[in-house]
Amino acid sequence: MKKIAIIGRPNVGKSSLFNRLLKQRDAITSEMAGTTRDVKRKIVRINDKQAELLDTGGIDKGCELYDKIREKSLQAAHKADIVIYMVDGKGLPEEEDKKLFYELQDMGKDIALVVNKIDNDKMKEKLWEFYEFGAEDIFGISVAHNRSINALLEWVYDKIPDEDKVIEEDEEETAETEEELFEFEEIDDDEDYFEVDDEEVEEDSVFAYNDKIYEHDNEDLSHIKVAIIGRTNVGKSSLLNALLKEERSVVSSVAGTTIDPIDETIFYKDKQITFVDTAGLRKRGKIVGIEKYALMRTTKMLENANIALLVLDASEGFRDLDEKIAGLVDRHHLGCIIVLNKWDISDKERYEEVVREIRDRFKFLSYAPIITISAQTRLRVDKLYDMILKVNENYSQRIPTARLNEVLEWSMRKHPLPAIKGQVVKMYYATQYDIRPPKIALILNKPHLLHFTYRRYLTNQLREVFDFTGTPLLFKAKKKG
């Protein structure tokens, strides 16, 4: 499958074009240079053909962070089959742009020069200034105003081979004219939008892995969605890179490097695991600018996740913010593994003391296993794969009704349901009504009188008999009938 890379300097509209081609708001965009930092990959469909679309960070020089973003973007461009090189039509041609354009052109790639922000007919005159690039294919467009994009789409369509056509069994009719073929849908976005508060983050139905197309199946228990969460600078992106065994995410000492959630899928022991590297969380008062919209995306991602890797920094003390972030795992009822990162530079003799502190601070995650790793040196990172599979097995576990009632009956004999203000509480039976996480309905004569301490007692009893390591266990008291 062909790869299409959108590259260019910061703030020329790459992410806006990425969203426009996908026909959905996926990449966060803003007027702040450097909003996109990691390479985002999505499957795009242009009429009846599909390809992998790459949104890259701005190619610029400066601090350590910008140098790494530049490196990642150029790597993506070199690996791509089709390159859309974007420039800002409101400015003058840059020598650095020409140099990179010629370099990619000499590699024999299909490359188009796209001059963005040609917002009206009067600005079309600016397009002539960019003919000095010597580009064979040049397009003046306005992503914000959805102007002249169809010509670019036709060019891209012609570069995608016929073998990448999507075959649809129930296709009733086809477009008859070129205008119908490339008619482009309005999504009403501007270069600068922060309207993601109520946005629904939709999971793509298809993704690419090893140059093959796979489909997500939300009901497939073999598909495990894993969110990597934690506060800023604890090593989440380094962990994603270590898990994927490639430099996928930009890693920098600058706190808050990751903005857009980055998702990557691998296959391990016949299981499909999708890792999502989320934006680091800060105290509410320290969240500024684009970060607040990135964090909204993070919380949306948690709603779709199954398991959370809660990353803590073992080289320094735990903070109240760590507890608040852990509370998100509890709130979304996720399976959980507590990952103590940077263990290579911590005091290894403090292990038992550190574990005691974690169990004391994160009592509500008492079910979560703890693993010490170093994402940078990849110490014990490989053990996480099997831990994820085990937690997913427990998270998806269904207990036979007869066995469940047998254990609960034995537990109630050992410790009967207490009467509340003289009212007798009687349990008739229990049944598991859902998984991911396991949810159990307790059928009672007076469900409102079931005390939370007795729920906790029953939870502990079930954990002694069944393996629920890594997963929460939810009870719902209901009236008979």
C-alpha positions in Angstrom: 0.0 0.0 0.0 1.3 3.4 -1.0 2.4 5.9 1.7 1.6 9.6 1.3 3.6 12.0 3.4 2.5 15.6 4.0 5.6 17.6 4.9 6.7 21.2 5.1 7.8 23.9 7.5 5.8 24.7 10.7 2.4 26.3 10.4 1.8 25.9 6.7 -1.4 23.9 7.2 -0.2 20.2 7.0 -2.5 19.0 9.8 -5.5 20.9 8.4 -4.9 19.2 5.0 -4.5 15.9 6.8 -7.9 16.4 8.5 -9.5 17.5 5.2 -8.3 14.4 3.4 -9.6 12.2 6.2 -12.8 14.1 6.3 -12.6 14.2 10.1 -10.8 16.1 12.8 -8.1 13.8 13.9 -4.9 16.0 14.2 -5.0 18.9 16.5 -4.3 22.2 14.7 -3.5 25.7 15.8 -1.6 28.8 14.8 1.2 27.8 17.3 4.2 26.5 15.4 5.2 23.0 16.4 1.7 21.7 17.3 2.3 18.5 15.5 5.3 16.7 16.8 5.0 13.0 16.1 4.1 11.4 12.8 0.4 10.5 12.6 -0.6 7.6 10.4 -4.1 7.0 9.1 -5.7 5.1 6.2 -7.2 7.6 3.8 -9.7 6.7 1.0 -9.7 8.7 -2.2 -12.7 7.6 -4.2 -12.2 3.9 -4.7 -8.5 3.7 -3.7 -6.8 3.8 -0.4 -3.4 4.6 1.0 -1.6 5.4 4.2 -1.5 9.1 5.0 1.2 10.5 7.2 1.0 13.9 8.9 4.4 15.1 10.0 5.8 17.7 12.3 7.1 21.0 10.9 10.6 20.9 9.4 12.5 23.5 11.3 15.8 24.0 13.2 16.3 25.2 16.7 16.2 23.4 20.1 16.6 19.7 20.8 12.9 19.2 20.4 12.6 20.8 17.0 15.7 18.9 15.7 14.1 15.6 16.7 10.7 16.6 15.1 12.6 17.5 11.9 14.5 14.2 11.9 11.2 12.2 12.3 9.5 14.2 9.5 12.4 13.7 7.1 12.5 10.0 7.8 8.8 9.7 7.0 9.3 11.7 3.8 12.1 9.4 2.7 10.1 6.3 3.3 6.9 7.7 1.6 6.0 6.9 -2.0 4.1 10.1 -2.6 5.1 13.4 -1.1 2.9 16.5 -0.7 5.3 19.3 0.0 3.4 22.2 1.5 4.5 25.9 1.7 2.8 29.1 2.9 1.5 31.1 -0.1 1.3 34.3 2.0 5.1 34.3 2.4 8.0 34.2 0.0 9.7 31.0 -1.2 12.3 29.8 1.3 15.7 28.5 0.3 15.5 25.7 2.8 12.2 24.6 1.2 13.8 24.5 -2.2 16.8 22.5 -0.9 14.6 19.8 0.6 12.2 19.8 -2.3 15.1 19.2 -4.8 16.5 16.5 -2.5 13.2 14.5 -2.5 12.7 15.2 -6.2 16.1 13.7 -7.0 15.1 10.5 -5.1 12.6 9.8 -7.9 9.5 10.2 -5.7 6.1 11.4 -6.9 6.2 14.8 -5.4 3.8 17.8 -5.6 4.4 21.3 -4.4 1.3 22.5 -2.7 1.0 26.3 -2.0 -1.5 26.7 0.8 -3.5 29.8 1.9 -4.3 31.0 -1.6 -7.6 32.1 -0.1 -9.1 34.1 -3.0 -8.7 34.8 -6.7 -6.5 37.9 -6.1 -4.0 35.7 -4.2 -3.6 33.4 -7.2 -0.9 35.8 -8.5 1.3 34.8 -5.5 1.4 31.3 -7.0 3.8 32.5 -9.8 6.5 33.2 -7.2 6.7 29.5 -6.4 7.3 28.3 -10.0 11.0 28.9 -9.3 10.9 25.6 -7.5 10.8 24.0 -10.9 8.1 21.7 -9.8 6.4 19.6 -12.4 3.2 19.4 -10.4 2.2 22.6 -8.4 -1.2 23.3 -6.8 -2.4 26.5 -5.2 -5.0 25.7 -2.6 -6.7 26.9 0.5 -7.4 24.2 3.0 -9.3 26.6 5.3 -11.7 27.7 2.6 -11.7 24.3 0.7 -10.5 25.9 -2.5 -8.9 24.0 -5.5 -8.4 20.8 -3.5 -10.0 18.5 -6.1 -7.1 19.0 -8.6 -4.7 17.8 -5.9 -6.9 14.8 -5.1 -7.0 13.8 -8.8 -3.2 14.0 -8.9 -2.9 11.8 -5.8 -5.5 9.4 -7.1 -3.5 8.9 -10.4 -0.4 8.0 -8.4 -2.1 5.2 -6.4 -2.0 2.0 -8.3 -5.2 0.1 -9.3 -4.3 -2.8 -7.0 -5.0 -0.5 -4.1 -8.6 -0.2 -5.1 -11.3 -1.0 -2.5 -13.6 -3.7 -3.6 -17.1 -3.3 -2.3 -19.6 -6.1 -2.9 -22.7 -3.9 -2.5 -21.6 -1.0 -4.6 -24.7 0.0 -6.6 -23.5 2.8 -8.7 -20.3 4.7 -9.6 -19.6 8.3 -10.3 -20.0 9.2 -14.0 -18.0 12.3 -14.2 -14.6 13.5 -12.9 -16.5 16.2 -10.9 -18.6 13.6 -9.2 -15.6 11.3 -8.7 -13.7 13.9 -6.7 -16.5 15.9 -5.1 -15.1 16.9 -1.8 -17.1 17.1 1.4 -17.1 20.2 3.6 -16.0 19.7 7.2 -16.1 23.4 8.1 -12.8 23.8 9.8 -10.3 26.6 9.8 -6.5 26.7 10.1 -6.9 27.4 13.8 -9.6 25.6 15.7 -9.9 24.6 19.3 -13.4 23.2 19.2 -12.6 19.7 20.5 -14.4 19.9 23.8 -17.4 17.9 22.7 -15.7 16.1 19.9 -16.3 12.4 19.6 -13.0 10.6 18.9 -13.8 7.8 16.6 -11.7 4.7 16.2 -10.7 4.0 12.7 -12.3 0.9 11.2 -9.1 0.1 9.3 -5.3 0.4 10.0 -2.1 -0.6 8.3 0.4 -3.0 9.7 3.4 -4.3 7.8 2.0 -2.9 4.6 -1.2 -4.9 5.0 -4.7 -3.6 5.8 -6.6 -4.9 8.9 -10.0 -4.0 10.3 -10.8 -3.2 13.9 -13.5 -5.3 15.5 -14.8 -3.7 18.7 -16.4 -7.0 19.7 -13.2 -9.0 19.2 -11.7 -10.0 22.5 -8.4 -10.6 20.9 -8.1 -6.8 20.2 -6.6 -5.1 23.2 -6.5 -1.3 23.4 -3.8 -0.1 25.8 -3.5 3.5 26.9 -0.1 4.7 28.2 -0.8 7.4 30.7 1.1 9.4 33.3 2.2 12.9 34.1 4.6 14.8 31.8 8.2 13.5 31.4 7.8 10.1 33.1 8.9 8.3 29.9 5.6 7.4 28.2 6.9 8.0 24.6 10.1 6.2 25.4 8.0 3.2 26.6 6.0 3.2 23.4 9.2 3.2 21.4 10.6 0.4 23.5 7.4 -1.7 23.1 7.3 -1.1 19.3 11.1 -1.6 19.0 11.4 1.4 16.9 11.6 5.2 17.4 8.0 5.9 16.8 7.4 8.9 19.1 9.5 12.0 19.5 11.3 11.8 22.9 12.7 14.9 24.4 13.6 16.3 27.8 11.0 19.1 27.2 8.0 18.3 29.3 4.8 17.9 27.3 6.5 16.8 24.1 3.6 14.6 23.0 0.4 16.5 22.1 -1.6 14.4 19.7 -2.3 10.9 21.0 -0.2 8.5 18.9 -1.6 5.0 18.3 0.3 2.0 16.9 -0.9 -1.6 16.5 1.2 -4.8 16.8 0.4 -8.5 16.8 1.6 -10.7 19.6 0.7 -14.4 20.1 -2.3 -14.0 17.8 -3.5 -10.9 19.7 -3.9 -7.5 18.2 -2.6 -4.9 20.6 -3.1 -1.2 19.9 -0.9 1.1 22.1 -1.9 4.8 22.5 0.8 7.2 23.7 -1.2 10.0 25.4 -0.3 13.5 26.3 1.3 13.9 29.7 -1.0 15.3 32.4 -0.2 18.4 34.5 -1.8 20.2 37.4 -4.9 22.1 36.1 -3.3 25.5 36.8 -0.3 24.7 34.7 -2.1 23.5 31.6 -1.7 26.3 29.0 -2.6 26.8 25.3 -2.8 23.8 23.1 -2.2 21.4 25.9 -5.8 21.6 27.3 -7.1 20.4 24.0 -4.6 17.6 23.9 -5.7 16.5 27.3 -9.3 16.4 26.2 -8.2 14.0 23.5 -6.4 11.9 26.2 -9.6 11.5 28.3 -11.6 10.6 25.2 -9.0 7.9 24.4 -9.4 6.4 27.9 -13.1 5.9 27.3 -12.2 3.5 24.4 -9.3 1.8 26.1 -9.3 -1.6 27.8 -6.0 -1.5 29.8 -3.9 1.4 31.1 -0.2 1.3 31.6 0.1 3.8 34.5 3.7 5.1 34.2 5.4 6.4 37.3 8.9 7.8 37.6 10.9 5.6 40.0 13.8 8.0 40.1 11.8 10.6 42.1 9.1 10.7 44.7 5.4 10.1 43.8 3.2 13.2 43.7 -0.5 14.0 44.4 -0.9 14.4 40.6 0.1 10.7 40.2 -2.8 9.7 42.4 -5.2 11.9 40.4 -4.1 10.4 37.1 -4.5 6.9 38.7 -8.0 8.0 39.6 -8.8 8.2 35.8 -8.0 4.5 35.5 -10.4 3.8 38.3 -13.1 6.1 36.9 -13.0 4.4 33.5 -12.9 0.9 35.0 -9.8 0.0 33.1 -7.5 -3.0 33.6 -4.2 -1.7 34.9 -0.5 -2.4 35.1 1.6 0.0 37.2 4.9 0.6 35.4 7.8 1.9 37.5 10.0 3.5 34.8 13.6 4.7 35.2 14.4 1.8 37.5 17.9 1.8 36.2 18.7 5.1 37.9 16.7 4.4 41.1 17.8 2.8 44.3 17.1 -0.9 43.7 17.3 -1.7 47.4 14.2 0.4 48.0 12.0 -1.9 46.0 9.9 -3.2 49.0 9.6 0.3 50.4 8.5 1.7 47.0 5.9 -1.0 46.5 4.5 -0.3 50.0 4.2 3.4 49.2 2.4 2.6 45.9 -0.1 0.2 47.7 -0.7 2.9 50.3 -1.1 5.8 47.9 -3.1 3.8 45.2 -5.4 1.7 47.4 -8.1 1.8 44.7 -5.6 0.1 42.3 -4.7 -2.7 44.7 -5.6 -5.2 41.9 -2.9 -3.8 39.6 0.4 -5.7 39.2 3.6 -3.7 39.5 6.6 -4.0 37.1 9.9 -2.2 37.3 11.4 -1.2 33.9 13.7 1.1 32.1 12.2 2.3 28.8 15.5 3.8 27.8 17.6 0.7 28.1 14.5 -1.6 27.5 15.1 -3.4 30.8 12.2 -5.9 31.4 10.0 -4.1 28.8 9.5 -7.5 27.0 7.7 -8.8 30.1 4.9 -6.3 29.5 3.5 -8.1 26.5 2.6 -11.3 28.4 1.4 -9.2 31.4 -1.0 -7.3 29.0 -2.3 -10.6 27.6 -2.9 -12.0 31.1 -4.7 -8.8 32.3 -6.8 -8.9 29.2 -7.7 -12.5 29.9 -8.8 -11.6 33.4 -10.5 -8.4 32.2 -12.6 -10.5 29.7 -13.2 -13.3 32.1 -16.7 -14.8 32.5 -17.6 -16.9 35.6 -20.2 -19.6 35.3 -23.3 -18.6 37.2 -23.3 -21.9 39.3 -19.7 -21.5 40.3 -20.2 -17.8 41.1 -23.2 -18.5 43.4 -21.3 -21.3 45.1 -18.5 -19.0 46.1 -20.8 -16.2 47.2 -23.0 -18.6 49.2 -19.9 -19.9 51.0 -18.8 -16.3 51.6 -22.2 -15.3 53.1 -22.1 -18.3 55.4 -18.7 -17.2 56.7 -19.8 -13.6 57.0 -23.6 -13.1 56.8 -25.2 -10.0 55.3 -25.7 -7.6 58.2 -29.1 -6.2 59.0 -29.5 -2.5 58.6 -31.6 -0.8 61.3 -33.5 -4.0 62.0 -34.2 -4.7 58.3 -33.0 -8.0 57.0 -31.1 -8.0 53.7 -31.4 -11.2 51.7 -29.5 -12.2 48.6 -31.3 -14.6 46.2 -28.6 -15.2 43.7 -25.9 -13.5 41.6 -25.0 -13.5 37.9 -22.3 -12.0 35.7 -24.0 -9.8 33.1 -20.9 -8.3 31.3 -17.2 -8.4 30.8 -14.4 -5.9 30.2 -14.5 -5.4 33.1 -16.4 -8.3 34.8 -19.7 -6.9 36.1 -21.8 -8.9 38.5 -25.5 -8.3 39.5 -26.5 -9.2 43.0 -30.2 -9.9 43.2 -31.5 -8.7 46.7 -34.7 -8.1 48.4 -33.5 -4.6 49.5 -30.7 -3.6 47.2 -30.4 -0.1 48.6 -29.3 -1.5 51.9 -26.2 -3.3 50.6 -23.3 -1.5 52.3 -20.1 -0.7 50.4 -18.0 -2.5 53.0 -19.9 -5.8 52.2 -19.3 -5.2 48.5 -15.6 -4.9 49.2 -15.8 -8.1 51.3 -17.4 -10.0 48.4 -14.8 -8.6 46.0 -12.0 -9.8 48.1 -13.6 -13.3 48.4 -14.0 -13.6 44.7 -10.4 -12.5 44.1 -9.2 -15.3 46.4 -10.9 -17.9 44.3 -10.6 -16.4 40.8 -7.7 -14.7 39.1 -8.7 -11.1 38.7 -5.2 -9.7 38.7 -5.1 -6.4 36.8 -8.8 -5.9 36.5 -11.5 -4.1 38.6 -14.6 -6.1 39.6 -17.9 -4.3 39.6 -21.0 -5.2 41.6 -24.6 -3.9 40.9 -27.3 -4.5 43.5 -30.7 -5.1 41.9 -34.2 -6.0 43.1 -35.6 -9.4 42.1 -37.6 -9.3 38.9 
